[in-house]
C-alpha cells in the first residue's frame, strides 16, 4: 500500500470527547473512526489488525476442532423468553425493536439460545457428538458506560464458540482444552505473560465462569492475584468461601487492575434443558446435552494491545497483528532519480512477500517520522538520497528504537529470513 493511495489521514489531536488512550491513538493514526460513544468504524489499517487477530483466534479454535459459521444478528423474542433472558431485568443490555409485521425482535448481544435451537436440526444422538461451533459476529449491547474506547463498545466484534457433548467427562475435557487454546491466542498476541485465568461470576450466563484477565491500567476490573500459584480471583467473587475452595489466603494475593479479554462458561445440562435440546443416549433415553460457551472480544483485544503497546509517540504494534510489518519512508522524492529508486525498492520488497506500507507522500521528513511513530509499524526503513548514495538503509525497530544500517542485499536477506512477512 502506498500512503498516497490510502484515503485515511493522520491527525494531531483526537476528538475532544474521546478520553480513552486506545481510541485517541487509533483515531489519530487513521485506524478507526468514531461514529458515537461506544461505536467505531474500522478503517483499512484498523481492519487489517482486526483480521490478523481473528486469524490467530481462528487457527486456535480450529486446532480444538471448532467449526466456523456465522449466525444472524436478529433474535427471536420467544426463543429468549424460554430461558427468561428476554427480560430487561435479567439482561440489561438488549437493543430491541418492533417489527412492521408485528411483534418484537432483539439485536444479538449473545448467541447461546439461537445456536442451541439451531442444533436441534443437526444432533439427535450421542453418535452426533461432540460438536463445537464458533463465529466472528458483531455484537450489539446497550451499555450504560462507553468511555473506554474500543475496550467497551456498544457495537463490537466477538468470537463466540459453543460446545455440545453427550456426557460430562467429554464436556469437561473440552472445557479445559479451551483454556489452553485461549492462552495460546494471548501468547501469540504478545499478552500471554500478563493474562490470567480468573475465577469470576457468570453474570447473565451462569453462576460462575472463568475469565481471561490481562493486566492493564486502563482496565475496568480488579483481580486478586497469586502469581506463584497462578491463581486469580475477580474482586466480585472474593470471599472466604472462594479463598478456601481455591486453597489460597487473602494475604497471599495482590490486587491488580485488568481488562477482561475472554471468558468461558460451563452451562452443564441446564441451558439445553431450558432450550429443550436433547439427544438419545446409548440406552435410547432422551437426555439434555452438555453445553459450554466461550468468548473472546476481538476488538476489545485490539484496544487492550494499544493500551499496553504504546509510548509517548504512538502505538507499537507486535509483528503478529501489525497492519504492515515494514514502513518504508521515502525522503527526497522530489528528485526523480531517488523516487524511481525508492519505488523500485518498494516493488522488490513486495515481490519478496514483505508486508510494506510505503510513505510516498510529499511531506517534510519530520512529519513523516512523526506519522510513522504514531502508526507504530514494527520496522521503519528510510529510503533517501543519502541512502541511495551510500548504499545503506537506516532500519529502525519501533519497539526499543534499535537502529541498524543495512545494504540492500542485507535488507532483503533480513526480511527473507524472518517470519515477518
Secondary structure, DSSP 4 states (H G I P E B T S, - for coil): -BTTT------SS--TT---HHHHHHHHTTSEEEEETTEEEE-HHHHHHHHHHHHHHHHHHHHTT-EE----SEEEHHHHHTTT-S-TTT-TT-EEEE-TTSSEEEE-S--HHHHHHHHTTT--BGGG--EEEEEEEEEE---S---SGGGS-SEEEEEEEEEEESSHHHHHHHHHHHHHHHHHHHHHTT-GGGEEEEEEE-TTT-SEEEEEEEE-TT-SEEEEEETTTTEEEEGGG-SHHHHHHHT--GGG-EEEEEEEEEEEEEEETHHHHHHT-EEE-TTS-EEEPEEEEEEEEHHHHHHHHHHHSEETTEE---TTT-S-SEEEEE-STTSHHHHHHHHHHHHHHHHTT--EEEE--S--HHHHHHHHHHHT-SEEEEE-HHHHHHT-EEEEETTT--EEEE-HHHHHHHHHTSTT-
